[in-house]
């Protein structure tokens, strides 16, 4: 069988990360993605390097597989007309323009709905639409700061710290995909599309999860615990002979098994440490004791013992070690395809594993405008002369 979204057409008017991540995921699921890029420059991330391979930004490569690139200048009359005609043919349109730009180009949801009532329009922005701050640009780094995530990330006495990837962009892209899939299901019942308003700030606050719940229901401000956990002990990194080990003891039975493996069975009978609540209350005495003990243990041996006992534990790996690990190999997490521009394109396989409709095998991220002529011919019926005139006018690249 084909991929789940085979036959679905997506008009992608996004750039950078949250939007491209959403459309890449839809492409992984089988949708045909028409990525609209400014002639010449293309997506902003094409210039974000190092790192790069053969002069191509790996940042761009990481969010743009399974897409067709059309170089269209939306600021020209002819360019806008191309976008309108593609919107007429599309099932989904994803955009991250500012509202003022959409009004200028007459591409608001109301404009698009009049063109194609079945069209699902997903708007991704920093702070959502329809209020006084809708024009404010949204950047992951800023929203990590504003949403409280930096306040809970980092060492207890250190600086507030961002996560190593733009995770708010990524989770916003994931939220957009969830909303799009729900809207497709709804369209099957109603025959009509709808507008999806997906904001980075909304995604960030929702992603605070138990931290948000704790503050909302107690009024207390959470702090930073480094690699430790405010509610679970032991739940952190320890240094062993040969490397570092991550431990996540989630309940009291696991703690008893943890202590037996370490040769510290008496600790699980100590009333200060017998329950998780007591361990969190007495972390200042328990953790230094465990740190001293781990310092004399061999990483490989203690890791094997804890895993055999069913205690959650793992070694702290580099990115390269993770991508070449045993589980990555077993799950065939890294996929490779031939790519004319860089020889071989390698990427991480989609985590959406479906038995009856597997994800599409990846195609390399396109060059700017690589598919302009082919898509305009197939879907808008434009011949070589018409395409030539549009190219001469600067409407397409």
FENBEL-V102398 format. One record per helix or strand of 3 or more residues. SS is the DSSP state (helix for helix, strand for strand). FROM is the first residue (numbers start at 0). TO is the last residue. If there is no record, write none. Layout:
SS;FROM;TO, SS;FROM;TO
//
This chain:
strand;8;12, helix;17;27, strand;31;36, helix;43;46, helix;57;60, strand;67;71, helix;76;88, strand;91;94, helix;98;104, helix;108;114, strand;119;124, helix;139;145, helix;149;151, helix;166;189, strand;194;198, helix;199;206, helix;208;217, strand;234;240, strand;242;247, helix;251;261, helix;264;268, helix;275;280, helix;282;293, helix;298;307, strand;312;314, helix;318;322, helix;325;329, strand;333;338, strand;342;347, helix;371;379, helix;383;392
//
